[in-house]
Amino acid sequence: MKGILYAVGVGPGDPELLTLKAVRRMRECPVIAIPHRDPTRCTAYRIAVQAVPEILGKQLVCVDIPMTKDAACIAKSHREGIALLAACLEEGKHVALLTLGDSLIYASSMYLLEGIKALGYETEAVSGIPSFCAAAARFQIPLVKNSEELHILPASYQIDEGLKLPGVKVLMKAGSRMQEVKQQLLQGSYEVAMVENCGMPGERIARSAKDIPEDAGYYSLMIVRNAD
């Protein structure tokens, strides 16, 4: 009997925000897979270990997913990762593939899940609390209210048109473009709430665009509303 691949969202950072189902899948699976070549640097793994310390004794598969927009490099890493996971599944081992936040929101796990499914293996996606939901709770502000629309934008790409959309904009994954994004927000009339490393050590918040730190890192997220 072949194994099942579970793409498990571990939430945004606080280990107490893992779902019961995510915890159960990690406990049940003999193999834990992570989207990184180094478990000590994998945020999803570090979060999971705090909630489910017994995964330290399980077989660990490291799928190296480089932070790049190079399509050929990304495709190669996905092929290699799918092969590693398929080898475990072929042995009849169930695999929990950990991913930060939700397993299907800007997550590398969804490409691996699709590849494994295409090979004929059984798969399951386990939802995790998204970072923008945790950020809204951190600020105790409504993410959306009444008839407001919600738009999720990958801020590492162009967001000019996205900022013109009605309703609330969530800017994720700004990365090296953070200061450029900050300047775009300063040029408009917006209410901005930013959190970096939400629920994790080193968490920082800003309640306006001008207060966004110059060195804000990759795990920064902004909730943007048009000012009244």
matplotlib code that plots the C-alpha trace (Angstrom):
import matplotlib.pyplot as plt

x = [0.0, 1.4, 1.7, -0.3, 1.1, -0.4, 0.4, 0.1, -0.3, 1.3, -0.1, 1.6, 4.1, 2.5, 2.6, -0.7, -2.4, -1.8, -5.0, -5.9, -5.9, -2.4, -1.1, -2.7, -1.3, 2.2, 1.9, 0.5, 3.0, 6.4, 8.0, 8.1, 9.1, 10.1, 10.5, 14.2, 17.5, 18.3, 15.7, 17.3, 16.5, 13.0, 10.4, 7.6, 9.6, 10.7, 7.0, 5.9, 8.5, 7.2, 3.7, 4.6, 8.1, 7.8, 8.5, 12.1, 12.4, 10.8, 12.4, 13.1, 13.0, 14.4, 13.1, 15.3, 13.0, 15.2, 13.9, 14.1, 11.9, 14.1, 11.5, 14.1, 15.6, 12.1, 11.0, 14.2, 13.7, 10.0, 11.0, 13.7, 11.3, 8.6, 11.0, 12.1, 8.5, 7.4, 10.2, 8.9, 5.3, 6.3, 7.6, 4.2, 5.1, 2.7, 4.4, 3.5, 4.8, 5.0, 4.4, 4.1, 0.6, -1.9, -0.8, -2.5, -1.8, 1.4, 2.9, 5.5, 3.7, 0.9, 3.2, 4.6, 1.1, 0.0, 3.1, 2.6, -1.1, -0.2, 1.9, -1.2, -0.5, -3.2, -2.9, -4.6, -4.3, -4.6, -5.5, -3.6, -4.5, -3.3, -0.9, -3.4, -6.0, -3.4, -2.3, -5.9, -6.3, -2.9, -4.2, -7.7, -9.1, -11.7, -10.1, -13.2, -16.6, -20.0, -19.6, -15.9, -13.9, -10.6, -7.7, -4.5, -1.5, 2.0, 4.0, 7.2, 5.6, 4.0, 1.1, 0.2, -3.0, -3.8, -3.7, -6.4, -8.8, -11.7, -11.8, -9.0, -5.6, -3.3, 0.3, 2.3, 5.9, 7.3, 10.8, 13.5, 10.9, 9.7, 11.1, 9.6, 6.3, 6.5, 7.1, 4.1, 2.0, 3.3, 2.4, -1.3, -3.9, -4.0, -4.5, -1.7, -1.1, 2.1, 3.4, 6.7, 7.1, 3.6, 3.4, 7.1, 10.2, 11.2, 7.7, 7.5, 4.4, 3.8, 0.5, 1.2, 3.2, 5.8, 6.5, 7.4, 11.0, 13.7, 14.9, 11.5, 12.1, 10.5, 7.8, 6.2, 2.6, 0.5, -3.2, -4.1, -7.3, -8.2, -8.3, -11.7]
y = [0.0, 3.4, 6.3, 9.5, 13.0, 15.6, 19.2, 20.7, 24.4, 25.2, 28.7, 32.1, 31.7, 31.1, 27.4, 27.6, 28.5, 25.1, 23.3, 20.0, 18.3, 19.6, 18.3, 14.9, 14.5, 15.3, 12.8, 10.1, 10.5, 8.7, 11.1, 14.9, 16.9, 20.6, 23.1, 23.9, 22.2, 23.1, 22.3, 24.8, 27.6, 26.3, 28.5, 26.0, 23.3, 25.4, 26.3, 22.7, 21.4, 23.6, 22.2, 18.6, 17.9, 14.2, 15.0, 15.4, 11.6, 11.1, 10.7, 14.1, 14.9, 18.3, 19.6, 22.5, 25.3, 28.3, 31.8, 32.9, 33.9, 31.9, 29.6, 26.9, 26.8, 26.6, 23.8, 21.8, 22.1, 21.0, 17.9, 16.9, 17.5, 15.5, 12.6, 12.6, 12.6, 9.9, 7.6, 7.8, 7.3, 4.3, 2.7, 3.0, 5.9, 8.7, 12.1, 15.4, 18.3, 21.3, 24.8, 28.2, 29.7, 27.9, 25.1, 26.6, 30.4, 31.4, 28.1, 25.9, 22.9, 23.3, 22.7, 19.6, 18.4, 18.8, 16.9, 14.1, 13.9, 13.8, 10.7, 8.9, 9.1, 10.1, 13.6, 15.8, 19.5, 20.5, 24.2, 26.5, 29.9, 32.5, 35.2, 38.0, 36.6, 36.4, 40.0, 41.3, 39.6, 41.1, 44.6, 43.8, 45.4, 43.9, 42.4, 43.2, 44.6, 45.2, 44.9, 45.5, 43.4, 41.7, 41.5, 39.5, 40.9, 39.5, 42.7, 41.4, 42.1, 45.3, 46.4, 49.8, 48.5, 46.4, 49.4, 51.0, 48.2, 48.9, 47.5, 46.1, 45.1, 42.6, 43.0, 39.8, 38.7, 42.2, 40.9, 43.1, 45.5, 46.5, 50.1, 50.5, 49.4, 51.7, 54.7, 53.8, 53.7, 57.0, 58.6, 57.6, 58.1, 54.9, 53.4, 50.9, 48.3, 46.2, 43.3, 41.5, 37.9, 37.8, 35.6, 34.8, 36.0, 39.4, 40.5, 44.1, 46.2, 49.6, 51.4, 53.7, 53.5, 56.0, 53.8, 50.7, 49.8, 50.3, 46.8, 45.1, 41.5, 38.8, 37.8, 41.2, 41.8, 44.9, 45.5, 48.5, 50.5, 53.7, 56.5, 58.1]
z = [0.0, -1.0, 1.4, 1.4, 1.1, 3.5, 2.9, 6.4, 7.1, 10.4, 10.7, 10.8, 13.7, 17.1, 17.7, 19.6, 16.3, 14.8, 14.2, 15.9, 12.5, 11.7, 15.0, 14.4, 10.9, 12.1, 14.9, 12.6, 9.8, 10.1, 7.7, 8.0, 4.9, 5.0, 2.2, 3.1, 3.0, 6.6, 9.3, 11.8, 9.3, 8.3, 10.0, 9.5, 11.1, 14.1, 14.7, 14.4, 16.8, 19.6, 19.3, 18.4, 19.8, 18.9, 15.2, 16.2, 16.2, 12.8, 9.4, 8.0, 4.2, 3.2, -0.1, -1.1, -2.5, -3.4, -3.0, -6.6, -9.6, -12.0, -13.6, -14.6, -11.1, -9.5, -11.9, -11.2, -7.4, -7.7, -9.8, -7.3, -4.4, -6.0, -6.6, -2.9, -1.7, -4.1, -2.9, 0.6, -0.6, -2.7, 0.5, 2.0, 4.3, 5.0, 4.7, 6.4, 4.2, 6.4, 5.1, 6.8, 7.1, 4.9, 2.5, -0.5, -0.2, -2.0, -0.7, -2.4, -1.0, -3.5, -6.5, -4.8, -4.0, -7.6, -8.8, -6.4, -7.3, -11.0, -10.3, -9.0, -5.3, -2.7, -1.3, 1.2, 2.0, 5.7, 6.1, 8.4, 9.7, 7.2, 8.2, 7.3, 9.6, 12.5, 11.6, 11.8, 15.2, 16.4, 15.6, 16.7, 13.5, 11.1, 8.0, 6.1, 7.2, 5.7, 1.9, 1.7, -0.8, 0.2, -2.2, -1.5, -3.4, -3.8, -3.1, -4.6, -8.0, -9.2, -7.0, -8.7, -10.1, -7.1, -4.8, -6.9, -6.2, -3.8, -0.3, 1.7, 0.3, 2.0, 0.8, 1.3, 0.4, -0.3, 0.3, -1.1, -2.5, 1.0, 0.8, -2.7, -1.4, 1.5, -0.8, -2.9, 0.3, 1.4, -1.9, -1.5, 1.2, 3.1, 6.5, 7.0, 9.6, 9.2, 11.3, 10.8, 12.2, 13.5, 16.6, 16.4, 18.3, 16.9, 16.1, 15.1, 14.3, 12.6, 12.5, 9.6, 6.4, 7.7, 10.7, 8.6, 9.6, 7.0, 7.6, 7.6, 6.5, 4.3, 6.8, 6.8, 5.9, 5.5, 5.8, 3.7, 3.6, 1.7, 4.2, 4.6]

ax = plt.figure().add_subplot(projection="3d")
ax.plot(x, y, z, "-o")
ax.set_aspect("equal")
plt.show()
